[in-house]
């Protein structure tokens, strides 16, 4: 059957099997590989994309169901790596990714979350991303990234919903240089462009 | 002015966050067939017949093959195992676990492969099933009759324990505890693609933690020279130990590609992964601890049974590390231990984050808590009274481990103070007094682990190009750790060339023939130091060449912004100019000669609803001392991920089989990987005790969080219930188990 789907603003169309999943349509028909598939029970969320602006798991939809609609994948957020959309940019700054496999889905889920709730609390972020599994980060820095992307200060917001005072002792926001190396206040000249002023 | 110790964001992230990373299954491979494996749905059976005719005529099918068609020799996957315990690449006569490959289906399209695989008819004659380590130990049913036993190997497993071992102890406590089977569950499942060139060489793209080891294993299984195999590791979506080396499926993919004369690609589903990829942990411990009522522990005994799964793999080695680390951070006069590895009709067991050391740590920390409860002393205080003193280092432990450096009491003090331990104990007492439904629990762990165990050396090359860019080649193999950034920092430290101009390459065996990969928290202290050393040697080489060019003494030359400069003058020559005159590359190797022993302490604070058994982790406060920290952003990320996996083992995760060997947790819907909603934010404290084993003083940090957090969280939950008489609950501490323990103590 023929489907016409707008992907990242571009018209795409193809003759597809009725059973073709949207995730496979994006990866194998359109050739956009950022959207990953991490499970077969719609549990992990690695395939999360925006469908007409709302985050959905693209493994739970048939391409046929999306005929005539508009899909945004992570590739659609930023034209290139040195000019990132604010959400992936915050993931970079806060080190909210390691192996990168959950990342496209996590980023799209975060974009969807912030569209619904522009100033979320830590608890709201944790609940809001419940459908997206990450095996590397322990979510700590993903939560920070979403807080930062919302324009709030991670050092203030994080932990507030659970217990007071966490941020003050967390070195994630508290130190510029690690113990053990003696480092002067200014970062190395050639590294300065990449060194984040992450101090509290 | 140094880049060392600064929070440099990752260079790899620009691509990862725009177009996405490139994993094995993302690669285009023109003309490739898709491999779908038919896997056994039964745990132990004789294969009566396989009918592939209907599958062969299904749409898109190019070939359907069984063991009869494949001439690969069954392989011994762990060299220490009984030589009869070999695994065929497709099961021929007997299947030994649910998930064992039985037939291979090659199709033009992936969906066609699933359709055709469903048409393969296999008749199984059931055999008695061995599930559980104790059942295996009876040898009543043998997985490998030729072996005559289910014991694959052991470590002192035939020795008798000393009957007088606990003489002189006021108190002796013994307990059997389970260190349950876990799934590594990297988000990227296993994948491999193979193509044979006109020259007869194999190119294999695969998801692995070490391309060179994968090359050697696959070449061995195929019976060809390693030089005939070119392994390329694209981006890897997590490994956690389960992607060390190659899996047998990789060799099958390569064999099939040669057989049909076309490229073949394979990307397993999650359900396949949960039964096909190695599991971790899976130990049963009997621990005994003895000491005096003043809190001094005098003797500790650990008896380990390791479930190796159906075909022994790295699981056969894990208990060796468990025994090595058995006495952990404690100064105990008498320590004895032994371990036996057994085969069962389950998925093979391999490495998973910590690999043998979390098991050792949970055992001794549980023993400490049980001892503390018996003598009525605070568990933190009992630990303090038995810690190895800083002045004792370096030392060789009763387990045989050569500890390099440690400040255990300092780590313990730091987490106790930051947690407000005394105030929390007061709060706990108040809740108990009031009979609150939600009780407070505190868990303390002090831990030490071995990193870079067994493999101390690594190669590196650094080359400056005429255009001013730099290439770093490394034998380590990142899959989330951030080596592209961290190794560039190490090169930058010497070369003073911006990290954006430094490209770190790994995982291509033609480019980097030697390398040991990334596992066991080894990379920075071996491969990273090798890069640092190579860059330093490159500077010395550049200075010697520049001395001629600049007509200056080498002693007067310094490096500034990628140039060799005559100190205090304008006279200089850039490294790129020197590279234009003559290739400017240094190959180096670094060997620390010994493993290092990072350590730390964790305090977990949990709330337990004593009516429902529900546990919430409120806080976890950790010291994970891995020496000086090259990039805190990356090191904290490693700690976070490790802590999460430790909490997950303590509370949520377990691979479960029923009595017939059917896996009950073979999907992400059934296996309890935590989401963000189940975890708190983490409180990380800094401590940096250097090692003398390398010039940077660094140790490994990738597994620390898991090793410290698992026992801390388990202890915290039990501590919350100690006033009810609960002394132990096996992991995972699910609401049901906690509730049952409360009911059982009434």
Contacts between the chains, C-beta under 8 A, distances in Angstrom:
chain1	res1	chain2	res2	distance
A	17	B	111	6.8
A	19	B	111	7.2
A	20	B	111	7.8
A	24	B	110	8.0
A	27	B	26	8.0
A	28	B	110	8.0
A	33	B	19	7.8
A	33	B	20	6.0
A	33	B	22	7.0
A	33	B	26	4.0
A	34	B	19	6.0
A	34	B	20	2.9
A	35	B	20	7.6
A	36	B	20	7.5
A	36	B	23	7.4
A	36	B	187	7.3
A	36	B	188	7.3
A	36	B	237	7.4
A	38	B	187	4.5
A	38	B	188	7.1
A	38	B	189	7.4
A	38	B	237	7.9
A	38	B	270	6.6
A	38	B	668	7.8
A	39	B	270	4.0
A	39	B	667	7.0
A	39	B	668	4.2
A	40	B	269	4.9
A	40	B	270	5.0
A	40	B	271	5.7
A	40	B	667	6.9
A	41	B	270	7.1
A	41	B	271	7.9
A	41	B	667	4.5
A	41	B	668	5.3
A	41	B	669	4.1
A	43	B	667	7.2
A	43	B	668	3.6
A	43	B	669	5.3
A	44	B	187	6.5
A	44	B	270	7.6
A	44	B	668	5.6
A	46	B	187	5.9
A	74	B	17	7.4
A	74	B	18	7.5
A	74	B	20	6.1
A	75	B	18	7.0
A	75	B	19	5.8
A	75	B	20	7.0
A	77	B	18	7.8
A	78	B	17	7.0
A	78	B	18	4.5
A	79	B	18	7.6
A	80	B	14	7.9
A	80	B	18	5.7
A	81	B	13	7.9
A	81	B	14	2.9
A	81	B	15	5.3
A	81	B	17	6.9
A	81	B	18	4.4
A	81	B	19	7.5
A	82	B	14	6.0
A	84	B	14	7.3
A	84	B	17	5.7
A	84	B	18	6.5
A	88	B	17	3.7
A	88	B	18	7.0
A	89	B	17	7.6
A	91	B	13	7.4
A	91	B	17	5.9
A	92	B	9	5.6
A	92	B	10	7.0
A	92	B	13	4.4
A	92	B	14	7.4
A	92	B	17	5.7
A	93	B	9	6.1
A	95	B	9	7.0
A	95	B	10	7.0
A	95	B	633	4.7
A	95	B	634	7.1
A	95	B	636	7.5
A	95	B	637	5.1
A	97	B	13	6.6
A	97	B	16	6.2
A	97	B	17	7.2
A	98	B	238	7.6
A	98	B	480	3.4
A	98	B	481	7.1
A	98	B	482	7.3
A	98	B	637	5.8
A	98	B	641	6.6
A	99	B	21	7.6
A	99	B	186	7.1
A	99	B	187	6.9
A	99	B	188	7.0
A	99	B	235	7.6
A	99	B	236	6.6
A	99	B	237	4.8
A	99	B	238	4.2
A	99	B	479	5.5
A	99	B	480	3.4
A	100	B	12	7.9
A	100	B	16	4.2
A	100	B	20	7.2
A	100	B	21	4.0
A	100	B	235	6.5
A	100	B	237	6.8
A	100	B	480	7.2
A	101	B	21	7.1
A	101	B	23	6.9
A	101	B	186	7.5
A	101	B	187	3.9
A	101	B	188	4.7
A	101	B	237	3.2
A	101	B	238	6.3
A	102	B	187	5.1
A	103	B	16	6.1
A	103	B	17	6.8
A	103	B	20	7.5
A	103	B	21	7.6
A	104	B	20	5.3
A	107	B	17	7.0
A	122	B	681	7.0
A	125	B	676	7.1
A	126	B	675	7.8
A	126	B	676	4.2
A	126	B	677	4.7
A	126	B	679	7.6
A	127	B	676	8.0
A	127	B	677	5.3
A	129	B	675	7.2
A	129	B	676	4.8
A	129	B	677	7.8
A	130	B	675	4.6
A	130	B	676	6.4
A	130	B	677	4.4
A	131	B	675	7.4
A	132	B	675	7.3
A	132	B	676	7.7
A	133	B	187	6.9
A	133	B	668	7.0
A	133	B	673	5.4
A	133	B	675	6.1
A	134	B	187	7.3
A	134	B	676	7.8
A	135	B	185	6.0
A	135	B	186	5.9
A	135	B	187	5.4
A	135	B	238	5.2
A	135	B	240	7.1
A	135	B	641	7.5
A	135	B	645	7.8
A	135	B	673	6.9
A	136	B	187	7.9
A	136	B	238	5.8
A	136	B	480	4.9
A	136	B	637	7.5
A	136	B	641	4.8
A	137	B	637	6.2
A	137	B	640	5.8
A	137	B	641	5.6
A	137	B	644	7.6
A	138	B	640	3.8
A	138	B	641	4.9
A	138	B	642	7.6
A	138	B	643	5.7
A	138	B	644	3.1
A	138	B	645	7.7
A	138	B	679	6.3
A	138	B	682	6.8
A	138	B	705	7.7
A	139	B	640	7.8
A	139	B	644	6.9
A	139	B	675	7.7
A	139	B	676	4.0
A	139	B	679	5.7
A	140	B	640	4.3
A	140	B	644	7.9
A	140	B	679	7.9
A	140	B	681	5.5
A	140	B	682	5.4
A	141	B	636	7.7
A	141	B	637	6.2
A	141	B	640	6.4
A	142	B	676	6.7
A	143	B	676	6.5
A	143	B	681	6.7
A	158	B	681	5.3
A	159	B	680	7.8
A	159	B	681	4.9
A	162	B	618	6.4
A	162	B	619	7.5
A	162	B	680	5.5
A	162	B	681	6.9
A	163	B	618	6.2
A	163	B	619	6.1
A	166	B	619	7.3
A	166	B	681	5.9
A	166	B	683	6.0
A	169	B	418	5.7
A	169	B	621	7.8
A	169	B	683	5.5
A	169	B	685	7.2
A	170	B	681	7.3
A	170	B	682	7.6
A	170	B	683	5.5
A	170	B	684	6.3
A	171	B	632	6.9
A	171	B	636	7.0
A	171	B	684	5.4
A	171	B	685	7.2
A	171	B	686	5.4
A	172	B	636	5.6
A	172	B	684	6.7
A	175	B	632	6.6
A	175	B	686	6.7
A	176	B	6	7.1
A	176	B	7	6.7
A	177	B	5	4.6
A	177	B	6	5.9
A	177	B	632	7.7
A	178	B	5	4.2
A	178	B	6	7.9
A	178	B	628	6.8
A	178	B	629	3.4
A	178	B	630	7.6
A	178	B	631	7.7
A	178	B	632	4.3
A	178	B	635	7.2
A	178	B	686	7.0
A	178	B	688	7.0
A	179	B	5	7.9
A	179	B	628	7.1
A	179	B	629	6.8
A	179	B	686	4.9
A	179	B	687	7.0
A	179	B	688	4.0
A	180	B	5	6.7
A	180	B	627	6.2
A	180	B	628	2.6
A	180	B	629	5.9
A	180	B	688	3.5
A	180	B	690	6.5
A	180	B	697	6.7
A	181	B	2	6.6
A	181	B	4	4.3
A	181	B	5	3.3
A	181	B	628	5.2
A	181	B	629	7.4
A	181	B	630	7.7
A	182	B	2	7.8
A	183	B	2	5.8
A	183	B	4	6.8
A	183	B	5	4.8
A	183	B	6	6.4
A	184	B	1	5.8
A	184	B	2	7.6
A	186	B	1	6.8
A	187	B	3	6.9
A	187	B	6	5.1
A	188	B	1	5.3
A	188	B	2	6.0
A	188	B	3	4.1
A	188	B	6	7.2
A	188	B	492	7.2
A	188	B	496	7.9
A	189	B	1	6.8
A	189	B	561	7.4
A	190	B	3	7.8
A	190	B	492	6.5
A	190	B	496	6.1
A	190	B	497	6.8
A	190	B	498	4.2
A	190	B	499	7.4
A	190	B	561	6.7
A	190	B	562	8.0
A	191	B	3	4.5
A	191	B	6	6.7
A	191	B	8	6.0
A	191	B	489	7.4
A	191	B	492	6.4
A	191	B	498	7.0
A	191	B	499	6.1
A	193	B	498	7.4
A	193	B	500	7.4
A	194	B	8	5.1
A	194	B	9	5.8
A	194	B	11	7.3
A	194	B	499	6.1
A	194	B	500	7.0
A	195	B	3	7.9
A	195	B	6	5.2
A	195	B	7	6.3
A	195	B	8	5.5
A	195	B	9	7.7
A	196	B	7	5.6
A	196	B	8	7.9
A	196	B	9	5.5
A	196	B	633	7.7
A	198	B	7	5.2
A	198	B	633	7.6
